[in-house]
């Protein structure tokens, strides 16, 4: 808690010393976040049982969220064909015309 208050004092001093508007905006944002963090920590110190209860509720809601699947397990059913249905068998003419290389010979039938 003391370290946060020290950082706040340092940031306020930096804000007074700087003249760059961008730096002033950044430091002002830092000061606001430090003030919020200090207020949150003071609330915890003032009411530790309430803080403990809020943490337990947060953990419970997180665990419940993890238990529920993102998509329903049995909701969507799609038919998926692993192997496509058989097509038309190639003919001898198709084989000899499509192969067409120097090492291919025409099919000889006895």
Secondary structure, DSSP 8 states (H G I E B T S, - for coil): -HHHHHHHHHHHHHHHH---HHHHHHHHHHHHHHHHHHHHHHHHHH-HHHHHHHHHHHHHHHHHHHHS-SS-SSS------SS--------HHHHHHHH-STT-------
